[in-house]
Amino acid sequence: MDPAGGPLAGIPLLEDLPDVSGRRVLVRADFNVPLRPGPSGVAEIDDDFRIRAALPTLEWLTGRGAEVTACTHLGRPKGAPDPRYDVAPVRARLAELAPGVALAENLRFDPGEESDDAAFVDRLVEGFDCYVNDAFGASHRSHASIVGPPGRLPSAAGRLLQREVEVLGGLLAAPARPFVAVVGGAKVADKLGVLRSLLDRVELLVVGGAMAFTFLAATGRSVGSSLLDESQREACADLLGKAGGRVVLPADVVALGPGGSLGHGGPGTGEVAVYDGDLPDGWQGVDIGPETQRRYAEAVAGAATVFWNGPMGVFEDDRFAAGTDAVAEALVGGRAFSVVGGGDSASALDRLGLSGRIGFVSTGGGASLELLEHGDLPGLAALRGAANAPGRAG
């Protein structure tokens, strides 16, 4: 049991389950892995990291004699069977990595999964004795397989979910200081909530990516044809006004000229230039500039704890990858305990071969942000409500 007030307080862990020997255990995993077309036209797994991440939980259960069935979503099949999202490739790889563990069909083939339908939950848990949630990346969703089973079966957090909560919850509770957050990405509206929450906890909040241009516009800078969410300009100005100078924005940007195109996995076109002031009409800011790269790297180097979520530019185009690369290299070169919030940041680290040199890489981009913003997730709340949860068990 976690100490009172700790990140795991009230959440049942594997050790809180009844004896699983000879019992049927349902494990909600996150096997939403990237797929690619195979030579015979059958989909193949492009990266099995999420399957391997579940092995400690699966091995703990099978090693104690449990009969384990995993379940997962895969893609967005819209509540009906879709051959593009058949879990057969995942089932084949799981059989290699965890022999004897079965895998149910794609949860999202049934509309009851995303609507949290009680009848679907009943069908899902029928015949099982225990439930384990090891799908951190889906635990910010109030979906049937996440929030339903703990109300019906003895339940627990798996090892992956446990570790995610320990690390990310630790950022909320007692990070080593100075604590610096680096947040990028495209949509400022999606990040404002977590930015406000982080601002209450960090010494510096470093902002990059396309969302930085709404902040720059809020300071009076002209951002040319950069991505701009006019509806959030006032909210950005308000956050900056309350920050007391602790929000760091780009001083210079790398921009794409009029008529140019971005290369997502291939070569782009058009003129590229660095601007350290207003952007002319027609020019689109796409990455942080060299001076900003230096400043952001210095901020990371001076930290004791760093949380990073979201790229600094369109790193899939080599012309606009330097900002993201600079942050990644500063993370591995510094003394800070580094936490990367999954998603595109994790993909950028993989591209650079740096993932193994990061303190912790989350398996859930959206889930990590929601946990930092709200301090809880629907999946965690459901586990705390299980009959065998610490403090509830008789």
C-alpha positions as YAML, in Angstrom:
chain: A
units: angstrom
residues:
- id: 1
  name: MET
  ca: [0.00, 0.00, 0.00]
- id: 2
  name: ASP
  ca: [1.24, 3.47, -0.84]
- id: 3
  name: PRO
  ca: [1.90, 5.80, 2.08]
- id: 4
  name: ALA
  ca: [-1.00, 8.10, 2.89]
- id: 5
  name: GLY
  ca: [-1.06, 10.97, 0.45]
- id: 6
  name: GLY
  ca: [1.41, 9.37, -2.00]
- id: 7
  name: PRO
  ca: [0.64, 9.13, -5.72]
- id: 8
  name: LEU
  ca: [-0.59, 5.54, -5.37]
- id: 9
  name: ALA
  ca: [-2.67, 6.07, -2.23]
- id: 10
  name: GLY
  ca: [-5.87, 4.03, -2.37]
- id: 11
  name: ILE
  ca: [-4.97, 2.29, -5.65]
- id: 12
  name: PRO
  ca: [-4.87, -1.52, -5.39]
- id: 13
  name: LEU
  ca: [-1.68, -3.08, -6.75]
- id: 14
  name: LEU
  ca: [-1.06, -6.63, -7.94]
- id: 15
  name: GLU
  ca: [-0.24, -7.68, -4.38]
- id: 16
  name: ASP
  ca: [-3.73, -6.56, -3.31]
- id: 17
  name: LEU
  ca: [-5.40, -9.18, -5.52]
- id: 18
  name: PRO
  ca: [-6.61, -12.44, -4.02]
- id: 19
  name: ASP
  ca: [-4.54, -15.52, -4.83]
- id: 20
  name: VAL
  ca: [-4.60, -15.70, -8.64]
- id: 21
  name: SER
  ca: [-3.50, -19.33, -8.95]
- id: 22
  name: GLY
  ca: [-6.03, -21.11, -11.14]
- id: 23
  name: ARG
  ca: [-8.04, -17.89, -11.57]
- id: 24
  name: ARG
  ca: [-9.00, -16.20, -14.83]
- id: 25
  name: VAL
  ca: [-7.61, -12.67, -14.99]
- id: 26
  name: LEU
  ca: [-8.61, -9.99, -17.51]
- id: 27
  name: VAL
  ca: [-5.80, -7.51, -18.24]
- id: 28
  name: ARG
  ca: [-6.65, -4.23, -19.95]
- id: 29
  name: ALA
  ca: [-3.47, -3.46, -21.88]
- id: 30
  name: ASP
  ca: [-2.59, -0.71, -24.34]
- id: 31
  name: PHE
  ca: [-1.46, -2.59, -27.43]
- id: 32
  name: ASN
  ca: [-2.44, 0.24, -29.78]
- id: 33
  name: VAL
  ca: [0.78, -0.27, -31.72]
- id: 34
  name: PRO
  ca: [1.74, 1.30, -35.07]
- id: 35
  name: LEU
  ca: [1.15, -1.00, -38.04]
- id: 36
  name: ARG
  ca: [2.61, -1.08, -41.54]
- id: 37
  name: PRO
  ca: [1.60, -3.02, -44.67]
- id: 38
  name: GLY
  ca: [3.48, -6.31, -44.91]
- id: 39
  name: PRO
  ca: [4.88, -7.83, -48.12]
- id: 40
  name: SER
  ca: [1.82, -10.06, -48.47]
- id: 41
  name: GLY
  ca: [-0.59, -7.22, -47.78]
- id: 42
  name: VAL
  ca: [-1.16, -8.33, -44.18]
- id: 43
  name: ALA
  ca: [-0.43, -5.67, -41.55]
- id: 44
  name: GLU
  ca: [2.76, -5.99, -39.53]
- id: 45
  name: ILE
  ca: [3.76, -4.34, -36.26]
- id: 46
  name: ASP
  ca: [6.10, -1.40, -36.77]
- id: 47
  name: ASP
  ca: [7.08, -1.04, -33.09]
- id: 48
  name: ASP
  ca: [6.25, -3.58, -30.34]
- id: 49
  name: PHE
  ca: [7.29, -1.33, -27.42]
- id: 50
  name: ARG
  ca: [3.79, -1.22, -25.94]
- id: 51
  name: ILE
  ca: [3.52, -5.00, -25.97]
- id: 52
  name: ARG
  ca: [6.90, -5.41, -24.30]
- id: 53
  name: ALA
  ca: [5.96, -2.79, -21.71]
- id: 54
  name: ALA
  ca: [3.15, -5.05, -20.46]
- id: 55
  name: LEU
  ca: [5.37, -8.10, -19.93]
- id: 56
  name: PRO
  ca: [6.20, -7.48, -16.23]
- id: 57
  name: THR
  ca: [2.50, -7.58, -15.38]
- id: 58
  name: LEU
  ca: [1.72, -10.55, -17.60]
- id: 59
  name: GLU
  ca: [4.69, -12.51, -16.27]
- id: 60
  name: TRP
  ca: [3.77, -11.71, -12.64]
- id: 61
  name: LEU
  ca: [0.31, -13.13, -13.21]
- id: 62
  name: THR
  ca: [1.22, -16.20, -15.25]
- id: 63
  name: GLY
  ca: [4.13, -16.95, -12.92]
- id: 64
  name: ARG
  ca: [1.59, -17.29, -10.10]
- id: 65
  name: GLY
  ca: [-0.63, -19.65, -12.04]
- id: 66
  name: ALA
  ca: [-3.22, -17.26, -13.45]
- id: 67
  name: GLU
  ca: [-5.00, -17.87, -16.74]
- id: 68
  name: VAL
  ca: [-4.58, -14.50, -18.44]
- id: 69
  name: THR
  ca: [-6.56, -12.86, -21.23]
- id: 70
  name: ALA
  ca: [-5.50, -9.42, -22.41]
- id: 71
  name: CYS
  ca: [-7.76, -6.92, -24.15]
- id: 72
  name: THR
  ca: [-6.93, -3.73, -26.03]
- id: 73
  name: HIS
  ca: [-8.15, -1.19, -28.53]
- id: 74
  name: LEU
  ca: [-6.36, -0.78, -31.85]
- id: 75
  name: GLY
  ca: [-6.91, 2.24, -34.07]
- id: 76
  name: ARG
  ca: [-10.28, 3.93, -34.51]
- id: 77
  name: PRO
  ca: [-12.73, 1.41, -35.99]
- id: 78
  name: LYS
  ca: [-15.82, 3.46, -34.98]
- id: 79
  name: GLY
  ca: [-17.72, 0.79, -33.06]
- id: 80
  name: ALA
  ca: [-17.84, -1.91, -35.73]
- id: 81
  name: PRO
  ca: [-15.49, -4.65, -36.99]
- id: 82
  name: ASP
  ca: [-12.94, -3.29, -39.45]
- id: 83
  name: PRO
  ca: [-10.30, -5.59, -40.98]
- id: 84
  name: ARG
  ca: [-7.78, -2.74, -40.94]
- id: 85
  name: TYR
  ca: [-7.80, -2.88, -37.15]
- id: 86
  name: ASP
  ca: [-7.90, -6.62, -36.57]
- id: 87
  name: VAL
  ca: [-5.65, -7.53, -33.63]
- id: 88
  name: ALA
  ca: [-4.23, -10.63, -35.38]
- id: 89
  name: PRO
  ca: [-0.71, -9.12, -35.78]
- id: 90
  name: VAL
  ca: [-0.72, -8.11, -32.12]
- id: 91
  name: ARG
  ca: [-1.96, -11.55, -31.08]
- id: 92
  name: ALA
  ca: [0.86, -13.21, -33.01]
- id: 93
  name: ARG
  ca: [3.54, -11.02, -31.41]
- id: 94
  name: LEU
  ca: [2.02, -11.43, -27.94]
- id: 95
  name: ALA
  ca: [2.15, -15.21, -28.37]
- id: 96
  name: GLU
  ca: [5.90, -14.92, -29.01]
- id: 97
  name: LEU
  ca: [6.58, -12.62, -26.07]
- id: 98
  name: ALA
  ca: [4.11, -14.05, -23.53]
- id: 99
  name: PRO
  ca: [3.22, -17.63, -24.43]
- id: 100
  name: GLY
  ca: [-0.10, -18.74, -23.03]
- id: 101
  name: VAL
  ca: [-1.59, -15.24, -22.75]
- id: 102
  name: ALA
  ca: [-4.73, -14.91, -24.87]
- id: 103
  name: LEU
  ca: [-5.85, -11.72, -26.60]
- id: 104
  name: ALA
  ca: [-9.50, -10.75, -27.06]
- id: 105
  name: GLU
  ca: [-10.79, -8.99, -30.19]
- id: 106
  name: ASN
  ca: [-10.44, -5.23, -30.61]
- id: 107
  name: LEU
  ca: [-12.53, -3.60, -27.87]
- id: 108
  name: ARG
  ca: [-13.60, -0.77, -30.17]
- id: 109
  name: PHE
  ca: [-15.31, -3.19, -32.55]
- id: 110
  name: ASP
  ca: [-18.21, -2.84, -30.11]
- id: 111
  name: PRO
  ca: [-19.85, 0.60, -29.67]
- id: 112
  name: GLY
  ca: [-20.30, -0.20, -25.99]
- id: 113
  name: GLU
  ca: [-16.60, 0.32, -25.31]
- id: 114
  name: GLU
  ca: [-16.42, 4.04, -25.97]
- id: 115
  name: SER
  ca: [-19.93, 4.71, -24.60]
- id: 116
  name: ASP
  ca: [-19.17, 2.86, -21.33]
- id: 117
  name: ASP
  ca: [-22.21, 0.65, -21.81]
- id: 118
  name: ALA
  ca: [-23.01, -1.42, -18.72]
- id: 119
  name: ALA
  ca: [-24.14, -4.42, -20.76]
- id: 120
  name: PHE
  ca: [-20.83, -4.40, -22.62]
- id: 121
  name: VAL
  ca: [-18.96, -4.35, -19.31]
- id: 122
  name: ASP
  ca: [-21.00, -7.35, -18.15]
- id: 123
  name: ARG
  ca: [-20.07, -9.29, -21.30]
- id: 124
  name: LEU
  ca: [-16.43, -8.24, -20.99]
- id: 125
  name: VAL
  ca: [-15.96, -9.51, -17.43]
- id: 126
  name: GLU
  ca: [-18.12, -12.63, -17.73]
- id: 127
  name: GLY
  ca: [-16.15, -15.69, -16.61]
- id: 128
  name: PHE
  ca: [-13.26, -13.70, -15.11]
- id: 129
  name: ASP
  ca: [-12.24, -13.67, -11.45]
- id: 130
  name: CYS
  ca: [-9.98, -10.59, -11.37]
- id: 131
  name: TYR
  ca: [-9.16, -7.51, -13.43]
- id: 132
  name: VAL
  ca: [-5.89, -5.63, -13.94]
- id: 133
  name: ASN
  ca: [-5.57, -2.22, -15.60]
- id: 134
  name: ASP
  ca: [-2.14, -1.83, -17.20]
- id: 135
  name: ALA
  ca: [-3.27, 0.60, -19.92]
- id: 136
  name: PHE
  ca: [-2.02, 3.96, -18.69]
- id: 137
  name: GLY
  ca: [-2.29, 5.42, -22.21]
- id: 138
  name: ALA
  ca: [-6.07, 4.79, -22.19]
- id: 139
  name: SER
  ca: [-6.80, 5.54, -18.53]
- id: 140
  name: HIS
  ca: [-7.82, 9.14, -19.21]
- id: 141
  name: ARG
  ca: [-10.82, 7.76, -21.12]
- id: 142
  name: SER
  ca: [-14.05, 6.80, -19.33]
- id: 143
  name: HIS
  ca: [-14.39, 3.77, -21.56]
- id: 144
  name: ALA
  ca: [-16.08, 0.54, -20.52]
- id: 145
  name: SER
  ca: [-12.93, -1.57, -20.26]
- id: 146
  name: ILE
  ca: [-11.23, 1.11, -18.11]
- id: 147
  name: VAL
  ca: [-13.87, 2.19, -15.61]
- id: 148
  name: GLY
  ca: [-16.33, -0.73, -15.63]
- id: 149
  name: PRO
  ca: [-14.54, -3.87, -14.36]
- id: 150
  name: PRO
  ca: [-13.32, -2.46, -10.99]
- id: 151
  name: GLY
  ca: [-16.97, -2.18, -9.92]
- id: 152
  name: ARG
  ca: [-17.50, -5.87, -10.60]
- id: 153
  name: LEU
  ca: [-14.23, -7.71, -9.88]
- id: 154
  name: PRO
  ca: [-11.27, -7.59, -7.49]
- id: 155
  name: SER
  ca: [-8.95, -5.24, -9.38]
- id: 156
  name: ALA
  ca: [-5.42, -3.85, -9.47]
- id: 157
  name: ALA
  ca: [-3.05, -1.54, -11.29]
- id: 158
  name: GLY
  ca: [-0.48, -3.42, -13.33]
- id: 159
  name: ARG
  ca: [3.23, -2.72, -13.05]
- id: 160
  name: LEU
  ca: [3.27, -0.30, -16.00]
- id: 161
  name: LEU
  ca: [0.35, 1.74, -14.68]
- id: 162
  name: GLN
  ca: [1.90, 1.69, -11.21]
- id: 163
  name: ARG
  ca: [5.20, 3.08, -12.47]
- id: 164
  name: GLU
  ca: [3.51, 5.80, -14.54]
- id: 165
  name: VAL
  ca: [1.59, 7.02, -11.51]
- id: 166
  name: GLU
  ca: [4.66, 6.87, -9.28]
- id: 167
  name: VAL
  ca: [6.74, 8.99, -11.64]
- id: 168
  name: LEU
  ca: [4.15, 11.47, -12.88]
- id: 169
  name: GLY
  ca: [2.54, 11.73, -9.47]
- id: 170
  name: GLY
  ca: [5.97, 12.47, -8.07]
- id: 171
  name: LEU
  ca: [6.21, 15.49, -10.36]
- id: 172
  name: LEU
  ca: [3.05, 16.81, -8.74]
- id: 173
  name: ALA
  ca: [4.09, 15.99, -5.19]
- id: 174
  name: ALA
  ca: [7.79, 16.64, -4.67]
- id: 175
  name: PRO
  ca: [9.98, 17.21, -7.75]
- id: 176
  name: ALA
  ca: [13.66, 17.99, -7.31]
- id: 177
  name: ARG
  ca: [14.19, 21.70, -7.98]
- id: 178
  name: PRO
  ca: [14.59, 23.67, -10.14]
- id: 179
  name: PHE
  ca: [11.70, 22.07, -12.02]
- id: 180
  name: VAL
  ca: [11.42, 23.05, -15.70]
- id: 181
  name: ALA
  ca: [8.61, 22.04, -18.06]
- id: 182
  name: VAL
  ca: [9.07, 22.16, -21.83]
- id: 183
  name: VAL
  ca: [5.77, 22.01, -23.69]
- id: 184
  name: GLY
  ca: [5.25, 22.12, -27.44]
- id: 185
  name: GLY
  ca: [2.85, 20.82, -30.04]
- id: 186
  name: ALA
  ca: [0.33, 22.38, -32.35]
- id: 187
  name: LYS
  ca: [-2.95, 23.16, -30.56]
- id: 188
  name: VAL
  ca: [-2.72, 25.70, -27.76]
- id: 189
  name: ALA
  ca: [-6.33, 25.06, -26.71]
- id: 190
  name: ASP
  ca: [-5.42, 21.45, -25.87]
- id: 191
  name: LYS
  ca: [-2.52, 22.50, -23.65]
- id: 192
  name: LEU
  ca: [-3.71, 25.60, -21.78]
- id: 193
  name: GLY
  ca: [-5.13, 23.60, -18.89]
- id: 194
  name: VAL
  ca: [-1.94, 21.68, -18.26]
- id: 195
  name: LEU
  ca: [0.14, 24.85, -18.76]
- id: 196
  name: ARG
  ca: [-1.83, 26.58, -15.98]
- id: 197
  name: SER
  ca: [-1.37, 23.57, -13.72]
- id: 198
  name: LEU
  ca: [2.36, 23.32, -14.45]
- id: 199
  name: LEU
  ca: [2.85, 27.03, -13.87]
- id: 200
  name: ASP
  ca: [1.82, 26.49, -10.24]
- id: 201
  name: ARG
  ca: [4.62, 23.95, -9.84]
- id: 202
  name: VAL
  ca: [7.60, 24.87, -12.01]
- id: 203
  name: GLU
  ca: [10.33, 27.48, -11.89]
- id: 204
  name: LEU
  ca: [10.26, 27.85, -15.69]
- id: 205
  name: LEU
  ca: [7.67, 26.96, -18.31]
- id: 206
  name: VAL
  ca: [9.30, 26.76, -21.75]
- id: 207
  name: VAL
  ca: [6.89, 26.96, -24.70]
- id: 208
  name: GLY
  ca: [7.60, 25.84, -28.26]
- id: 209
  name: GLY
  ca: [5.86, 24.29, -31.23]
- id: 210
  name: ALA
  ca: [3.13, 25.89, -33.30]
- id: 211
  name: MET
  ca: [1.17, 26.76, -30.17]
- id: 212
  name: ALA
  ca: [3.90, 29.26, -29.24]
- id: 213
  name: PHE
  ca: [2.67, 31.60, -31.99]
- id: 214
  name: THR
  ca: [-0.61, 32.30, -30.22]
- id: 215
  name: PHE
  ca: [1.44, 33.29, -27.16]
- id: 216
  name: LEU
  ca: [3.72, 35.47, -29.31]
- id: 217
  name: ALA
  ca: [0.68, 37.12, -30.86]
- id: 218
  name: ALA
  ca: [-0.61, 37.79, -27.34]
- id: 219
  name: THR
  ca: [2.58, 39.78, -26.67]
- id: 220
  name: GLY
  ca: [2.00, 41.94, -29.75]
- id: 221
  name: ARG
  ca: [4.35, 40.14, -32.13]
- id: 222
  name: SER
  ca: [3.29, 39.71, -35.74]
- id: 223
  name: VAL
  ca: [3.31, 35.98, -36.57]
- id: 224
  name: GLY
  ca: [2.74, 36.19, -40.33]
- id: 225
  name: SER
  ca: [0.96, 33.09, -41.62]
- id: 226
  name: SER
  ca: [1.90, 30.92, -38.63]
- id: 227
  name: LEU
  ca: [-0.70, 28.73, -36.96]
- id: 228
  name: LEU
  ca: [-2.71, 31.08, -34.74]
- id: 229
  name: ASP
  ca: [-5.73, 30.34, -32.55]
- id: 230
  name: GLU
  ca: [-7.30, 33.77, -32.29]
- id: 231
  name: SER
  ca: [-9.91, 32.47, -29.84]
- id: 232
  name: GLN
  ca: [-7.14, 31.68, -27.32]
- id: 233
  name: ARG
  ca: [-5.12, 34.90, -27.64]
- id: 234
  name: GLU
  ca: [-6.72, 36.49, -24.57]
- id: 235
  name: ALA
  ca: [-6.27, 33.31, -22.50]
- id: 236
  name: CYS
  ca: [-2.59, 33.22, -23.45]
- id: 237
  name: ALA
  ca: [-2.17, 36.87, -22.50]
- id: 238
  name: ASP
  ca: [-3.84, 36.18, -19.16]
- id: 239
  name: LEU
  ca: [-1.50, 33.27, -18.43]
- id: 240
  name: LEU
  ca: [1.53, 35.36, -19.34]
- id: 241
  name: GLY
  ca: [0.31, 38.15, -17.09]
- id: 242
  name: LYS
  ca: [0.09, 35.80, -14.12]
- id: 243
  name: ALA
  ca: [3.39, 34.05, -14.81]
- id: 244
  name: GLY
  ca: [5.71, 36.70, -13.42]
- id: 245
  name: GLY
  ca: [8.22, 36.19, -16.21]
- id: 246
  name: ARG
  ca: [8.40, 32.42, -15.72]
- id: 247
  name: VAL
  ca: [7.08, 31.58, -19.22]
- id: 248
  name: VAL
  ca: [9.87, 31.46, -21.82]
- id: 249
  name: LEU
  ca: [8.82, 32.08, -25.45]
- id: 250
  name: PRO
  ca: [10.84, 31.84, -28.68]
- id: 251
  name: ALA
  ca: [13.12, 34.78, -29.35]
- id: 252
  name: ASP
  ca: [13.70, 33.73, -32.96]
- id: 253
  name: VAL
  ca: [11.98, 31.28, -35.27]
- id: 254
  name: VAL
  ca: [12.75, 29.28, -38.39]
- id: 255
  name: ALA
  ca: [10.08, 30.11, -40.97]
- id: 256
  name: LEU
  ca: [8.86, 28.75, -44.27]
- id: 257
  name: GLY
  ca: [8.34, 31.21, -47.12]
- id: 258
  name: PRO
  ca: [5.17, 31.82, -49.14]
- id: 259
  name: GLY
  ca: [4.14, 28.89, -51.32]
- id: 260
  name: GLY
  ca: [6.44, 26.43, -49.56]
- id: 261
  name: SER
  ca: [5.36, 23.02, -48.33]
- id: 262
  name: LEU
  ca: [6.32, 20.94, -45.32]
- id: 263
  name: GLY
  ca: [7.85, 17.53, -45.79]
- id: 264
  name: HIS
  ca: [6.28, 14.94, -43.50]
- id: 265
  name: GLY
  ca: [8.62, 12.02, -43.98]
- id: 266
  name: GLY
  ca: [9.89, 13.42, -47.29]
- id: 267
  name: PRO
  ca: [11.48, 16.55, -48.74]
- id: 268
  name: GLY
  ca: [9.56, 19.82, -48.45]
- id: 269
  name: THR
  ca: [9.75, 22.83, -50.73]
- id: 270
  name: GLY
  ca: [10.17, 26.57, -50.40]
- id: 271
  name: GLU
  ca: [12.47, 29.19, -48.93]
- id: 272
  name: VAL
  ca: [13.54, 28.92, -45.28]
- id: 273
  name: ALA
  ca: [14.77, 31.84, -43.16]
- id: 274
  name: VAL
  ca: [15.35, 32.76, -39.51]
- id: 275
  name: TYR
  ca: [13.48, 35.76, -38.04]
- id: 276
  name: ASP
  ca: [14.12, 37.29, -34.62]
- id: 277
  name: GLY
  ca: [11.21, 39.71, -34.69]
- id: 278
  name: ASP
  ca: [7.93, 40.08, -36.51]
- id: 279
  name: LEU
  ca: [7.23, 37.60, -39.28]
- id: 280
  name: PRO
  ca: [6.28, 39.06, -42.68]
- id: 281
  name: ASP
  ca: [2.93, 38.23, -44.23]
- id: 282
  name: GLY
  ca: [2.99, 34.87, -45.97]
- id: 283
  name: TRP
  ca: [5.80, 33.47, -43.82]
- id: 284
  name: GLN
  ca: [4.97, 30.58, -41.47]
- id: 285
  name: GLY
  ca: [6.95, 29.96, -38.29]
- id: 286
  name: VAL
  ca: [7.72, 26.24, -38.09]
- id: 287
  name: ASP
  ca: [10.56, 25.76, -35.56]
- id: 288
  name: ILE
  ca: [12.41, 27.62, -32.83]
- id: 289
  name: GLY
  ca: [15.49, 29.47, -34.08]
- id: 290
  name: PRO
  ca: [19.18, 29.01, -33.16]
- id: 291
  name: GLU
  ca: [19.19, 31.59, -30.34]
- id: 292
  name: THR
  ca: [16.05, 30.07, -28.84]
- id: 293
  name: GLN
  ca: [17.53, 26.59, -29.13]
- id: 294
  name: ARG
  ca: [20.50, 27.80, -27.08]
- id: 295
  name: ARG
  ca: [18.27, 29.42, -24.44]
- id: 296
  name: TYR
  ca: [16.01, 26.40, -24.13]
- id: 297
  name: ALA
  ca: [19.01, 24.06, -23.86]
- id: 298
  name: GLU
  ca: [20.40, 26.28, -21.08]
- id: 299
  name: ALA
  ca: [17.08, 26.15, -19.22]
- id: 300
  name: VAL
  ca: [17.07, 22.36, -19.41]
- id: 301
  name: ALA
  ca: [20.74, 22.12, -18.41]
- id: 302
  name: GLY
  ca: [20.11, 24.18, -15.27]
- id: 303
  name: ALA
  ca: [17.20, 22.05, -14.07]
- id: 304
  name: ALA
  ca: [17.06, 19.23, -11.53]
- id: 305
  name: THR
  ca: [13.76, 17.92, -12.96]
- id: 306
  name: VAL
  ca: [12.48, 18.33, -16.52]
- id: 307
  name: PHE
  ca: [9.12, 17.35, -17.97]
- id: 308
  name: TRP
  ca: [8.91, 17.46, -21.77]
- id: 309
  name: ASN
  ca: [5.81, 17.01, -23.90]
- id: 310
  name: GLY
  ca: [5.49, 18.13, -27.51]
- id: 311
  name: PRO
  ca: [8.01, 18.90, -30.27]
- id: 312
  name: MET
  ca: [9.48, 22.35, -30.86]
- id: 313
  name: GLY
  ca: [8.88, 22.22, -34.62]
- id: 314
  name: VAL
  ca: [7.83, 19.93, -37.46]
- id: 315
  name: PHE
  ca: [10.70, 17.53, -36.82]
- id: 316
  name: GLU
  ca: [9.54, 15.15, -39.56]
- id: 317
  name: ASP
  ca: [10.95, 17.75, -41.99]
- id: 318
  name: ASP
  ca: [14.74, 17.91, -41.51]
- id: 319
  name: ARG
  ca: [14.70, 21.68, -42.13]
- id: 320
  name: PHE
  ca: [12.63, 22.15, -38.97]
- id: 321
  name: ALA
  ca: [14.01, 19.44, -36.69]
- id: 322
  name: ALA
  ca: [16.84, 21.33, -35.00]
- id: 323
  name: GLY
  ca: [14.71, 22.78, -32.19]
- id: 324
  name: THR
  ca: [13.33, 19.41, -31.10]
- id: 325
  name: ASP
  ca: [16.78, 17.85, -31.45]
- id: 326
  name: ALA
  ca: [18.32, 20.57, -29.28]
- id: 327
  name: VAL
  ca: [15.85, 19.94, -26.44]
- id: 328
  name: ALA
  ca: [16.32, 16.17, -26.67]
- id: 329
  name: GLU
  ca: [20.11, 16.45, -26.62]
- id: 330
  name: ALA
  ca: [19.99, 18.88, -23.69]
- id: 331
  name: LEU
  ca: [17.87, 16.39, -21.76]
- id: 332
  name: VAL
  ca: [20.31, 13.52, -22.11]
- id: 333
  name: GLY
  ca: [23.33, 15.79, -21.58]
- id: 334
  name: GLY
  ca: [22.09, 17.40, -18.38]
- id: 335
  name: ARG
  ca: [21.93, 16.34, -14.74]
- id: 336
  name: ALA
  ca: [18.13, 16.52, -14.44]
- id: 337
  name: PHE
  ca: [15.77, 13.65, -13.86]
- id: 338
  name: SER
  ca: [13.92, 13.78, -17.17]
- id: 339
  name: VAL
  ca: [10.35, 12.71, -17.84]
- id: 340
  name: VAL
  ca: [9.01, 12.65, -21.39]
- id: 341
  name: GLY
  ca: [5.25, 12.63, -21.78]
- id: 342
  name: GLY
  ca: [4.95, 10.18, -24.66]
- id: 343
  name: GLY
  ca: [3.52, 11.03, -28.06]
- id: 344
  name: ASP
  ca: [5.61, 12.93, -30.60]
- id: 345
  name: SER
  ca: [8.32, 13.70, -28.04]
- id: 346
  name: ALA
  ca: [8.92, 9.98, -27.57]
- id: 347
  name: SER
  ca: [8.97, 9.51, -31.36]
- id: 348
  name: ALA
  ca: [11.60, 12.24, -31.68]
- id: 349
  name: LEU
  ca: [13.77, 10.52, -29.06]
- id: 350
  name: ASP
  ca: [13.44, 7.22, -30.92]
- id: 351
  name: ARG
  ca: [14.49, 8.91, -34.15]
- id: 352
  name: LEU
  ca: [17.63, 10.19, -32.43]
- id: 353
  name: GLY
  ca: [18.32, 6.92, -30.62]
- id: 354
  name: LEU
  ca: [18.14, 8.69, -27.23]
- id: 355
  name: SER
  ca: [15.17, 6.98, -25.56]
- id: 356
  name: GLY
  ca: [17.40, 4.76, -23.42]
- id: 357
  name: ARG
  ca: [19.11, 7.80, -21.90]
- id: 358
  name: ILE
  ca: [15.94, 9.43, -20.55]
- id: 359
  name: GLY
  ca: [14.88, 8.98, -16.94]
- id: 360
  name: PHE
  ca: [11.32, 7.98, -17.82]
- id: 361
  name: VAL
  ca: [9.35, 7.90, -21.07]
- id: 362
  name: SER
  ca: [5.60, 7.73, -20.54]
- id: 363
  name: THR
  ca: [3.47, 5.42, -22.67]
- id: 364
  name: GLY
  ca: [0.61, 7.92, -22.72]
- id: 365
  name: GLY
  ca: [0.89, 11.43, -24.13]
- id: 366
  name: GLY
  ca: [-2.70, 12.51, -23.49]
- id: 367
  name: ALA
  ca: [-2.94, 10.57, -20.23]
- id: 368
  name: SER
  ca: [0.27, 12.07, -18.86]
- id: 369
  name: LEU
  ca: [-0.96, 15.60, -19.57]
- id: 370
  name: GLU
  ca: [-4.37, 14.95, -18.02]
- id: 371
  name: LEU
  ca: [-2.79, 13.45, -14.88]
- id: 372
  name: LEU
  ca: [-0.54, 16.50, -14.50]
- id: 373
  name: GLU
  ca: [-3.47, 18.86, -15.10]
- id: 374
  name: HIS
  ca: [-6.09, 17.24, -12.87]
- id: 375
  name: GLY
  ca: [-4.07, 15.03, -10.53]
- id: 376
  name: ASP
  ca: [-6.27, 12.05, -11.36]
- id: 377
  name: LEU
  ca: [-7.61, 9.92, -14.21]
- id: 378
  name: PRO
  ca: [-10.91, 8.08, -14.65]
- id: 379
  name: GLY
  ca: [-9.06, 4.75, -14.68]
- id: 380
  name: LEU
  ca: [-7.33, 5.50, -11.37]
- id: 381
  name: ALA
  ca: [-10.54, 6.68, -9.73]
- id: 382
  name: ALA
  ca: [-12.23, 3.44, -10.81]
- id: 383
  name: LEU
  ca: [-9.46, 1.34, -9.25]
- id: 384
  name: ARG
  ca: [-9.72, 3.22, -5.96]
- id: 385
  name: GLY
  ca: [-13.40, 2.25, -5.94]
- id: 386
  name: ALA
  ca: [-12.71, -1.49, -6.24]
- id: 387
  name: ALA
  ca: [-13.85, -3.60, -3.29]
- id: 388
  name: ASN
  ca: [-10.27, -4.77, -2.63]
- id: 389
  name: ALA
  ca: [-8.71, -1.30, -2.78]
- id: 390
  name: PRO
  ca: [-6.57, -0.32, 0.24]
- id: 391
  name: GLY
  ca: [-8.78, 1.15, 2.93]
- id: 392
  name: ARG
  ca: [-11.90, -0.52, 1.50]
- id: 393
  name: ALA
  ca: [-11.11, -4.20, 1.88]
- id: 394
  name: GLY
  ca: [-12.58, -5.82, 4.94]
...
